[in-house]
Amino acid sequence: MWSPLPWPRVGDSKRVIEIEKFKYEIADIRDAFLTHQKTRHVDFTRLRPAVTLPATFFSPGTVREHVITLQREPPSFTKYKLTADTVENLKQPSFDVWQWEPNEMLVLIEYMYQDLGLMEEFCVTPPTLRNFLVCVQENYRNNPFHNFRHCFCVTQMMYSMIHLCRLQEKLSRKDLGILLSACVCHDLDHPGYNNWYQINARTELAVRYNDSSPLENHHCAVSFRVLANPECNIFSSVPEQLFKEIRADIIMLILATDMMRHSEIVDDFKKKLENFDYKNPDHLSALKMILIKACDISNEVRPSKVAEPWVDCLLEEYFNQAETEKQEGLPVAPFMDRDKVTKASAQIGFIKFVLIPLFEIIAQLFPQAEEVLVVPLRSAREHYEQLKEQEEDMRRLNQNKNIA
């Protein structure tokens, strides 16, 4: 297991406080969501650009045009020095993403770009990369789940899969840069309410994108608004034609994270597996889409102490949405209803029917992924099946008490 003290930084006691504070903030965010329901008639898009409100207070389908630009100077990264243990553990899917503060996560992502040779590939200067990462961080909202830590989690998993599957030997550095950058940007300005809500509530995002992957289209749009800032454009030095290719691929990958397209993308990749050709652009596109999809929903690949807090965060975000939907008279998905779902019931089916089949097809192309990625998923399924049995035993016990 990796050491929790890789850098000369805040002490252990402060780190524990930071993690606990993050957990308590989830409850604060929930309360803010509920309070906001009473004032949703306010048109925040008409606020002056100088006004900056916490992300939580924006309507779940409102476009936040005024926070796209860089709002603060990048922090000084000179005090952060990575140890050999940190560098090695960063390459592992078991990496504990909860042990890091926001600025530290920025440093770790910067290191990923450096390690993969992406700064040389795209002629990016350190200040530009830092500006880009800080601006991205600012444009993730303080949702229980879809926040900057989730962005870091997905990006780190992609980085670990690049090393695990030795993708440096199969893909160009351009493709590696596209994969990593798409992960960094894939949920930008996520409002904490999914596409189901956007469409049913007829939000600004749903209207703008004609009910077609409204969130994913919005993430793409925000990504390239960030890159439109000269001080943040990590692709400013590439030729125009190459930038068009990069842009098209990043859009393709972010749109692929819409779970409504899951079966379509998985089935297409399966067809190409038997005679997979790394020189075939269509095959490469299918692979890149599968990789970002896997990374986006990969939490259960990690050790349970890392994975389980993410389930709590996701359920909290789901419950926030369900409460809003009930107040607005909109349909509520059973898996989001606080009264109908438990942690175990939420995870068993998802792991069994989505995660394991997805990672098994990746392991067909990369056999080394079986032990590192698929086996932990089977263990996670068993863990939640045991948890479900405990929940059912407790329910029966309570029923018997009530009868007595």
Secondary structure, DSSP 8 states (H G I E B T S, - for coil): ---S--SS-S-HHHHHHHHHHHHHHHHHHHHHHHHHGGGTTS-GGGS-TT----GGGS-TT---GGG-S--S-----TT----HHHHHHTTSTT--GGG--HHHHHHHHHHHHHHTTHHHHTT--HHHHHHHHHHHHHTS---SSSSHHHHHHHHHHHHHHHHHTTGGGTS-HHHHHHHHHHHHHTTTT--SS-HHHHHHTT-HHHHHTTTSSHHHHHHHHHHHHHHTSGGG-TTTTS-HHHHHHHHHHHHHHHHTT-GGGHHHHHHHHHHHHTT--TT-HHHHHHHHHHHHHHHHT-GGGS-HHHHHHHHHHHHHHHHHHHHHHHHHT----GGG-TTT--HHHHHHHHIIIIIHHHHHHHHHH-TTHIIIIIHHHHHHHHHHHHHHHHHHHHHHHHHHHHH-
